[in-house]
Amino acid sequence: LEQALARAQSLYDQAPCGWLSIDAELRMVNINQTLMDWLGISALDFSGPAELLRFVDPAWPPALRTHMAELSARGTCEPLELILQRLDGSPLHVLFSSSAVRDANGQFVHSNTMVQDIGARQAANKQLAAQDVLLRSITDRIPARLAYYDKDLICRFSNSAHANRYGKLAGELVGSHLSDVVRPEDLPQILPRVAKALSGELQTFDADRENADGSRSSYQIHYIPDVQNGSVEGIFIELHDITERKRTEEFVLEANRDLEERVREHSAELFQSEQ
């Protein structure tokens, strides 16, 4: 029995995550060596139950109390992200996952809480968030309308120019189905091209589209398949406003027609004069 207990204690102390038992008064009645190492404390600090709040960032006690109250009442609760403070004052971002231990009468005794260090994950999330902000800043400054739809035709990304065309913010389009974004009268023209793009065929074409204010503009449109590991996972949509170019082309075409008509008239007058 002593050998079994020693093995169990060794597994408890040397676990790659922290283990902690917290009673209803937020006292630590047990703690493993891993968590003590993270906090920078030793077993000498735990001759008896110790106040957990000593090691909790001042902003987090209310959330911790709510976590423990829910655990005591229900026996389970959602994991809690919070910040502990090491003995040197530096922060330790952790995730508490707790279950309740009760006595024979069903009264709450303490929690069994697994403590995971999520500092690296938090740092990675911040880095990804910074990259997302940079990407958003770049794409929002591009005059082209950009969007990405997955193979189920759910919008996963839109820049501001694309969303503004529908009178929405970029975040309001994300999660929307293509049929809820595009005007019904445009779907018969769009869906066959989308189907071809999802089969891996690049689509490039010109089309007129109605804007949010009711005006119409001409666009050069690209549906670009997103091919990953040999399969199409979605499509990139890129629209370039060519309204002014179309107007210029029409002006030049009309000017050429007018010039040709004048040349014909002048030639006829010259012929008449020569006769």
C-alpha positions as YAML, in Angstrom:
chain: A
units: angstrom
residues:
- id: 1
  name: LEU
  ca: [0.00, 0.00, 0.00]
- id: 2
  name: GLU
  ca: [2.84, 2.37, 0.81]
- id: 3
  name: GLN
  ca: [4.46, 1.57, -2.53]
- id: 4
  name: ALA
  ca: [1.18, 2.16, -4.37]
- id: 5
  name: LEU
  ca: [0.68, 5.47, -2.57]
- id: 6
  name: ALA
  ca: [4.26, 6.49, -3.36]
- id: 7
  name: ARG
  ca: [3.70, 5.72, -7.05]
- id: 8
  name: ALA
  ca: [0.43, 7.65, -7.06]
- id: 9
  name: GLN
  ca: [2.08, 10.63, -5.34]
- id: 10
  name: SER
  ca: [4.94, 10.51, -7.84]
- id: 11
  name: LEU
  ca: [2.49, 10.54, -10.78]
- id: 12
  name: TYR
  ca: [0.58, 13.41, -9.14]
- id: 13
  name: ASP
  ca: [3.69, 15.50, -8.48]
- id: 14
  name: GLN
  ca: [5.40, 14.85, -11.81]
- id: 15
  name: ALA
  ca: [2.36, 15.32, -14.05]
- id: 16
  name: PRO
  ca: [3.04, 17.66, -17.00]
- id: 17
  name: CYS
  ca: [0.16, 19.86, -15.81]
- id: 18
  name: GLY
  ca: [-0.67, 21.38, -12.45]
- id: 19
  name: TRP
  ca: [-3.06, 19.67, -10.02]
- id: 20
  name: LEU
  ca: [-4.82, 21.50, -7.26]
- id: 21
  name: SER
  ca: [-7.55, 20.88, -4.66]
- id: 22
  name: ILE
  ca: [-9.55, 23.94, -3.55]
- id: 23
  name: ASP
  ca: [-12.11, 23.97, -0.72]
- id: 24
  name: ALA
  ca: [-15.18, 26.20, -0.40]
- id: 25
  name: GLU
  ca: [-13.11, 28.93, 1.34]
- id: 26
  name: LEU
  ca: [-10.74, 29.09, -1.66]
- id: 27
  name: ARG
  ca: [-7.94, 27.41, 0.26]
- id: 28
  name: MET
  ca: [-5.50, 25.06, -1.42]
- id: 29
  name: VAL
  ca: [-5.70, 21.78, 0.44]
- id: 30
  name: ASN
  ca: [-3.40, 20.00, -1.99]
- id: 31
  name: ILE
  ca: [-1.06, 21.03, -4.79]
- id: 32
  name: ASN
  ca: [1.37, 19.07, -6.94]
- id: 33
  name: GLN
  ca: [5.04, 19.78, -7.52]
- id: 34
  name: THR
  ca: [4.52, 20.91, -11.11]
- id: 35
  name: LEU
  ca: [2.25, 23.78, -10.07]
- id: 36
  name: MET
  ca: [4.55, 24.70, -7.18]
- id: 37
  name: ASP
  ca: [7.44, 24.92, -9.64]
- id: 38
  name: TRP
  ca: [5.37, 27.14, -11.93]
- id: 39
  name: LEU
  ca: [4.51, 29.45, -9.05]
- id: 40
  name: GLY
  ca: [8.06, 29.42, -7.69]
- id: 41
  name: ILE
  ca: [7.13, 28.08, -4.25]
- id: 42
  name: SER
  ca: [8.15, 25.03, -2.22]
- id: 43
  name: ALA
  ca: [6.41, 22.41, -0.09]
- id: 44
  name: LEU
  ca: [7.50, 24.33, 3.02]
- id: 45
  name: ASP
  ca: [4.86, 26.94, 2.17]
- id: 46
  name: PHE
  ca: [2.14, 24.31, 2.58]
- id: 47
  name: SER
  ca: [2.29, 22.97, 6.09]
- id: 48
  name: GLY
  ca: [-1.50, 23.40, 6.03]
- id: 49
  name: PRO
  ca: [-4.22, 24.77, 3.72]
- id: 50
  name: ALA
  ca: [-3.04, 27.99, 2.07]
- id: 51
  name: GLU
  ca: [-5.04, 30.86, 0.62]
- id: 52
  name: LEU
  ca: [-5.30, 30.51, -3.14]
- id: 53
  name: LEU
  ca: [-6.05, 34.22, -3.53]
- id: 54
  name: ARG
  ca: [-2.43, 34.96, -2.58]
- id: 55
  name: PHE
  ca: [-1.51, 33.70, -6.03]
- id: 56
  name: VAL
  ca: [-4.43, 35.12, -8.05]
- id: 57
  name: ASP
  ca: [-4.16, 38.33, -10.05]
- id: 58
  name: PRO
  ca: [-6.28, 41.05, -8.36]
- id: 59
  name: ALA
  ca: [-8.65, 41.27, -11.31]
- id: 60
  name: TRP
  ca: [-9.68, 37.59, -11.14]
- id: 61
  name: PRO
  ca: [-11.10, 36.69, -7.65]
- id: 62
  name: PRO
  ca: [-14.75, 37.37, -8.68]
- id: 63
  name: ALA
  ca: [-14.50, 34.99, -11.63]
- id: 64
  name: LEU
  ca: [-12.82, 32.37, -9.44]
- id: 65
  name: ARG
  ca: [-15.53, 32.64, -6.78]
- id: 66
  name: THR
  ca: [-18.22, 32.22, -9.44]
- id: 67
  name: HIS
  ca: [-16.37, 29.19, -10.80]
- id: 68
  name: MET
  ca: [-16.20, 27.54, -7.37]
- id: 69
  name: ALA
  ca: [-19.81, 28.42, -6.46]
- id: 70
  name: GLU
  ca: [-21.06, 26.79, -9.66]
- id: 71
  name: LEU
  ca: [-18.85, 23.76, -9.06]
- id: 72
  name: SER
  ca: [-20.15, 23.38, -5.48]
- id: 73
  name: ALA
  ca: [-23.78, 23.66, -6.59]
- id: 74
  name: ARG
  ca: [-23.71, 21.53, -9.73]
- id: 75
  name: GLY
  ca: [-20.63, 19.32, -9.40]
- id: 76
  name: THR
  ca: [-19.30, 20.48, -12.76]
- id: 77
  name: CYS
  ca: [-18.62, 23.81, -14.43]
- id: 78
  name: GLU
  ca: [-17.07, 25.29, -17.53]
- id: 79
  name: PRO
  ca: [-13.25, 25.66, -17.59]
- id: 80
  name: LEU
  ca: [-12.01, 29.03, -16.38]
- id: 81
  name: GLU
  ca: [-9.19, 31.05, -17.88]
- id: 82
  name: LEU
  ca: [-7.48, 33.27, -15.32]
- id: 83
  name: ILE
  ca: [-4.14, 34.80, -14.38]
- id: 84
  name: LEU
  ca: [-2.13, 33.61, -11.40]
- id: 85
  name: GLN
  ca: [0.83, 35.46, -9.97]
- id: 86
  name: ARG
  ca: [4.14, 33.74, -9.40]
- id: 87
  name: LEU
  ca: [6.09, 34.40, -6.24]
- id: 88
  name: ASP
  ca: [8.24, 36.91, -8.17]
- id: 89
  name: GLY
  ca: [5.11, 38.79, -9.28]
- id: 90
  name: SER
  ca: [5.15, 37.68, -12.93]
- id: 91
  name: PRO
  ca: [1.84, 36.53, -14.47]
- id: 92
  name: LEU
  ca: [0.96, 32.91, -15.21]
- id: 93
  name: HIS
  ca: [-1.92, 32.44, -17.66]
- id: 94
  name: VAL
  ca: [-3.72, 29.21, -16.81]
- id: 95
  name: LEU
  ca: [-6.87, 27.22, -17.52]
- id: 96
  name: PHE
  ca: [-8.73, 25.70, -14.53]
- id: 97
  name: SER
  ca: [-10.72, 22.53, -15.30]
- id: 98
  name: SER
  ca: [-12.47, 21.38, -12.13]
- id: 99
  name: SER
  ca: [-14.65, 18.56, -10.82]
- id: 100
  name: ALA
  ca: [-16.25, 18.34, -7.37]
- id: 101
  name: VAL
  ca: [-15.35, 15.90, -4.55]
- id: 102
  name: ARG
  ca: [-18.20, 15.29, -2.09]
- id: 103
  name: ASP
  ca: [-18.47, 13.44, 1.24]
- id: 104
  name: ALA
  ca: [-20.83, 10.60, 2.07]
- id: 105
  name: ASN
  ca: [-23.63, 13.11, 2.75]
- id: 106
  name: GLY
  ca: [-23.17, 14.78, -0.63]
- id: 107
  name: GLN
  ca: [-21.57, 17.89, 0.82]
- id: 108
  name: PHE
  ca: [-18.89, 19.64, -1.22]
- id: 109
  name: VAL
  ca: [-15.41, 18.96, 0.21]
- id: 110
  name: HIS
  ca: [-13.01, 20.33, -2.36]
- id: 111
  name: SER
  ca: [-12.33, 20.47, -6.07]
- id: 112
  name: ASN
  ca: [-10.03, 18.38, -8.16]
- id: 113
  name: THR
  ca: [-8.64, 21.02, -10.51]
- id: 114
  name: MET
  ca: [-6.33, 20.46, -13.45]
- id: 115
  name: VAL
  ca: [-4.24, 23.58, -14.17]
- id: 116
  name: GLN
  ca: [-2.88, 24.05, -17.69]
- id: 117
  name: ASP
  ca: [-0.31, 26.69, -18.58]
- id: 118
  name: ILE
  ca: [-1.79, 28.51, -21.59]
- id: 119
  name: GLY
  ca: [0.74, 31.34, -21.69]
- id: 120
  name: ALA
  ca: [2.25, 30.06, -24.95]
- id: 121
  name: ARG
  ca: [-1.21, 29.73, -26.46]
- id: 122
  name: GLN
  ca: [-2.09, 33.25, -25.34]
- id: 123
  name: ALA
  ca: [1.10, 34.59, -26.92]
- id: 124
  name: ALA
  ca: [0.36, 32.69, -30.14]
- id: 125
  name: ASN
  ca: [-3.21, 34.03, -30.15]
- id: 126
  name: LYS
  ca: [-1.93, 37.58, -29.72]
- id: 127
  name: GLN
  ca: [0.51, 37.08, -32.58]
- id: 128
  name: LEU
  ca: [-2.26, 35.70, -34.80]
- id: 129
  name: ALA
  ca: [-4.51, 38.59, -33.79]
- id: 130
  name: ALA
  ca: [-1.77, 41.07, -34.71]
- id: 131
  name: GLN
  ca: [-1.33, 39.33, -38.07]
- id: 132
  name: ASP
  ca: [-5.10, 39.42, -38.64]
- id: 133
  name: VAL
  ca: [-5.15, 43.15, -37.88]
- id: 134
  name: LEU
  ca: [-2.30, 43.71, -40.36]
- id: 135
  name: LEU
  ca: [-3.99, 41.57, -43.02]
- id: 136
  name: ARG
  ca: [-7.28, 43.39, -42.45]
- id: 137
  name: SER
  ca: [-5.52, 46.76, -42.66]
- id: 138
  name: ILE
  ca: [-3.87, 45.80, -45.96]
- id: 139
  name: THR
  ca: [-6.96, 44.29, -47.61]
- id: 140
  name: ASP
  ca: [-9.21, 47.15, -46.49]
- id: 141
  name: ARG
  ca: [-6.93, 49.62, -48.27]
- id: 142
  name: ILE
  ca: [-7.07, 47.70, -51.55]
- id: 143
  name: PRO
  ca: [-9.67, 49.22, -53.91]
- id: 144
  name: ALA
  ca: [-10.59, 45.76, -55.24]
- id: 145
  name: ARG
  ca: [-13.50, 43.90, -53.62]
- id: 146
  name: LEU
  ca: [-12.13, 40.74, -51.99]
- id: 147
  name: ALA
  ca: [-13.93, 37.82, -50.37]
- id: 148
  name: TYR
  ca: [-13.46, 34.12, -49.63]
- id: 149
  name: TYR
  ca: [-16.21, 31.49, -49.60]
- id: 150
  name: ASP
  ca: [-15.66, 27.90, -48.50]
- id: 151
  name: LYS
  ca: [-16.92, 24.92, -50.49]
- id: 152
  name: ASP
  ca: [-20.27, 25.16, -48.68]
- id: 153
  name: LEU
  ca: [-20.53, 28.77, -49.98]
- id: 154
  name: ILE
  ca: [-20.21, 30.26, -46.49]
- id: 155
  name: CYS
  ca: [-18.36, 33.59, -46.36]
- id: 156
  name: ARG
  ca: [-15.16, 33.27, -44.32]
- id: 157
  name: PHE
  ca: [-13.57, 36.60, -45.21]
- id: 158
  name: SER
  ca: [-14.56, 39.92, -46.73]
- id: 159
  name: ASN
  ca: [-12.70, 43.18, -47.01]
- id: 160
  name: SER
  ca: [-14.49, 46.47, -46.36]
- id: 161
  name: ALA
  ca: [-14.87, 47.34, -50.05]
- id: 162
  name: HIS
  ca: [-16.70, 44.06, -50.76]
- id: 163
  name: ALA
  ca: [-18.99, 44.41, -47.73]
- id: 164
  name: ASN
  ca: [-19.75, 48.07, -48.45]
- id: 165
  name: ARG
  ca: [-21.05, 47.06, -51.85]
- id: 166
  name: TYR
  ca: [-23.89, 45.29, -50.00]
- id: 167
  name: GLY
  ca: [-24.29, 48.07, -47.43]
- id: 168
  name: LYS
  ca: [-22.73, 45.97, -44.65]
- id: 169
  name: LEU
  ca: [-19.63, 45.82, -42.48]
- id: 170
  name: ALA
  ca: [-17.03, 43.15, -43.23]
- id: 171
  name: GLY
  ca: [-17.79, 41.25, -40.03]
- id: 172
  name: GLU
  ca: [-21.49, 41.13, -40.86]
- id: 173
  name: LEU
  ca: [-20.83, 39.12, -44.03]
- id: 174
  name: VAL
  ca: [-18.68, 36.46, -42.36]
- id: 175
  name: GLY
  ca: [-20.78, 33.37, -41.71]
- id: 176
  name: SER
  ca: [-23.40, 34.28, -44.34]
- id: 177
  name: HIS
  ca: [-24.32, 31.96, -47.19]
- id: 178
  name: LEU
  ca: [-23.69, 33.26, -50.70]
- id: 179
  name: SER
  ca: [-27.41, 33.11, -51.50]
- id: 180
  name: ASP
  ca: [-28.10, 35.45, -48.56]
- id: 181
  name: VAL
  ca: [-25.53, 37.97, -49.82]
- id: 182
  name: VAL
  ca: [-26.08, 38.06, -53.59]
- id: 183
  name: ARG
  ca: [-29.28, 39.56, -54.99]
- id: 184
  name: PRO
  ca: [-31.70, 36.85, -56.21]
- id: 185
  name: GLU
  ca: [-31.76, 38.23, -59.76]
- id: 186
  name: ASP
  ca: [-27.97, 37.77, -60.02]
- id: 187
  name: LEU
  ca: [-27.89, 34.15, -58.79]
- id: 188
  name: PRO
  ca: [-28.74, 32.46, -62.14]
- id: 189
  name: GLN
  ca: [-25.68, 34.12, -63.68]
- id: 190
  name: ILE
  ca: [-23.39, 33.59, -60.69]
- id: 191
  name: LEU
  ca: [-24.09, 30.03, -59.51]
- id: 192
  name: PRO
  ca: [-22.98, 28.20, -62.71]
- id: 193
  name: ARG
  ca: [-19.66, 30.07, -62.63]
- id: 194
  name: VAL
  ca: [-19.27, 29.34, -58.91]
- id: 195
  name: ALA
  ca: [-19.86, 25.63, -59.60]
- id: 196
  name: LYS
  ca: [-17.14, 25.67, -62.27]
- id: 197
  name: ALA
  ca: [-14.75, 27.46, -59.87]
- id: 198
  name: LEU
  ca: [-15.44, 24.84, -57.18]
- id: 199
  name: SER
  ca: [-14.57, 22.17, -59.74]
- id: 200
  name: GLY
  ca: [-11.17, 23.83, -60.16]
- id: 201
  name: GLU
  ca: [-11.79, 26.04, -63.21]
- id: 202
  name: LEU
  ca: [-10.72, 29.69, -62.97]
- id: 203
  name: GLN
  ca: [-13.54, 32.07, -63.91]
- id: 204
  name: THR
  ca: [-12.89, 35.57, -65.31]
- id: 205
  name: PHE
  ca: [-15.68, 37.69, -66.76]
- id: 206
  name: ASP
  ca: [-17.19, 41.19, -66.90]
- id: 207
  name: ALA
  ca: [-20.61, 41.97, -65.45]
- id: 208
  name: ASP
  ca: [-22.78, 44.84, -64.25]
- id: 209
  name: ARG
  ca: [-23.85, 44.75, -60.61]
- id: 210
  name: GLU
  ca: [-26.22, 46.87, -58.54]
- id: 211
  name: ASN
  ca: [-24.69, 48.74, -55.60]
- id: 212
  name: ALA
  ca: [-26.19, 49.31, -52.16]
- id: 213
  name: ASP
  ca: [-27.39, 52.80, -53.18]
- id: 214
  name: GLY
  ca: [-29.20, 51.44, -56.25]
- id: 215
  name: SER
  ca: [-26.63, 52.59, -58.80]
- id: 216
  name: ARG
  ca: [-25.01, 50.11, -61.16]
- id: 217
  name: SER
  ca: [-21.32, 49.57, -61.79]
- id: 218
  name: SER
  ca: [-19.30, 47.44, -64.17]
- id: 219
  name: TYR
  ca: [-16.84, 44.93, -62.73]
- id: 220
  name: GLN
  ca: [-14.17, 42.57, -63.92]
- id: 221
  name: ILE
  ca: [-14.76, 39.50, -61.75]
- id: 222
  name: HIS
  ca: [-12.43, 36.62, -60.89]
- id: 223
  name: TYR
  ca: [-13.47, 33.38, -59.15]
- id: 224
  name: ILE
  ca: [-10.19, 31.72, -58.13]
- id: 225
  name: PRO
  ca: [-10.30, 28.11, -56.83]
- id: 226
  name: ASP
  ca: [-8.59, 27.54, -53.47]
- id: 227
  name: VAL
  ca: [-6.82, 24.24, -54.13]
- id: 228
  name: GLN
  ca: [-5.37, 22.50, -51.05]
- id: 229
  name: ASN
  ca: [-3.83, 19.02, -51.22]
- id: 230
  name: GLY
  ca: [-5.41, 18.38, -54.58]
- id: 231
  name: SER
  ca: [-8.97, 19.36, -53.63]
- id: 232
  name: VAL
  ca: [-10.86, 22.65, -53.88]
- id: 233
  name: GLU
  ca: [-11.71, 23.95, -50.40]
- id: 234
  name: GLY
  ca: [-13.33, 27.20, -51.50]
- id: 235
  name: ILE
  ca: [-13.05, 30.15, -53.86]
- id: 236
  name: PHE
  ca: [-11.47, 33.58, -53.73]
- id: 237
  name: ILE
  ca: [-13.69, 36.29, -55.21]
- id: 238
  name: GLU
  ca: [-12.07, 39.40, -56.63]
- id: 239
  name: LEU
  ca: [-13.97, 42.28, -58.23]
- id: 240
  name: HIS
  ca: [-12.35, 45.28, -59.93]
- id: 241
  name: ASP
  ca: [-14.52, 48.30, -60.67]
- id: 242
  name: ILE
  ca: [-14.14, 49.05, -64.39]
- id: 243
  name: THR
  ca: [-17.05, 51.49, -64.65]
- id: 244
  name: GLU
  ca: [-14.85, 54.43, -65.62]
- id: 245
  name: ARG
  ca: [-12.94, 52.30, -68.09]
- id: 246
  name: LYS
  ca: [-16.21, 51.19, -69.68]
- id: 247
  name: ARG
  ca: [-17.38, 54.80, -69.88]
- id: 248
  name: THR
  ca: [-14.10, 55.81, -71.51]
- id: 249
  name: GLU
  ca: [-14.34, 52.93, -73.98]
- id: 250
  name: GLU
  ca: [-17.92, 53.89, -74.81]
- id: 251
  name: PHE
  ca: [-16.89, 57.56, -75.21]
- id: 252
  name: VAL
  ca: [-14.02, 56.60, -77.54]
- id: 253
  name: LEU
  ca: [-16.29, 54.24, -79.48]
- id: 254
  name: GLU
  ca: [-18.94, 56.96, -79.85]
- id: 255
  name: ALA
  ca: [-16.25, 59.49, -80.85]
- id: 256
  name: ASN
  ca: [-14.96, 57.07, -83.49]
- id: 257
  name: ARG
  ca: [-18.48, 56.54, -84.82]
- id: 258
  name: ASP
  ca: [-19.01, 60.30, -84.95]
- id: 259
  name: LEU
  ca: [-15.66, 60.76, -86.71]
- id: 260
  name: GLU
  ca: [-16.49, 58.04, -89.23]
- id: 261
  name: GLU
  ca: [-19.87, 59.66, -89.88]
- id: 262
  name: ARG
  ca: [-18.23, 63.04, -90.40]
- id: 263
  name: VAL
  ca: [-15.66, 61.50, -92.75]
- id: 264
  name: ARG
  ca: [-18.47, 59.90, -94.75]
- id: 265
  name: GLU
  ca: [-20.34, 63.19, -94.90]
- id: 266
  name: HIS
  ca: [-17.20, 65.09, -95.89]
- id: 267
  name: SER
  ca: [-16.37, 62.48, -98.53]
- id: 268
  name: ALA
  ca: [-19.88, 62.76, -99.94]
- id: 269
  name: GLU
  ca: [-19.65, 66.57, -100.03]
- id: 270
  name: LEU
  ca: [-16.22, 66.36, -101.70]
- id: 271
  name: PHE
  ca: [-17.51, 63.89, -104.25]
- id: 272
  name: GLN
  ca: [-20.49, 66.16, -104.97]
- id: 273
  name: SER
  ca: [-18.16, 69.15, -105.31]
- id: 274
  name: GLU
  ca: [-15.90, 67.23, -107.69]
- id: 275
  name: GLN
  ca: [-18.88, 66.21, -109.78]
...
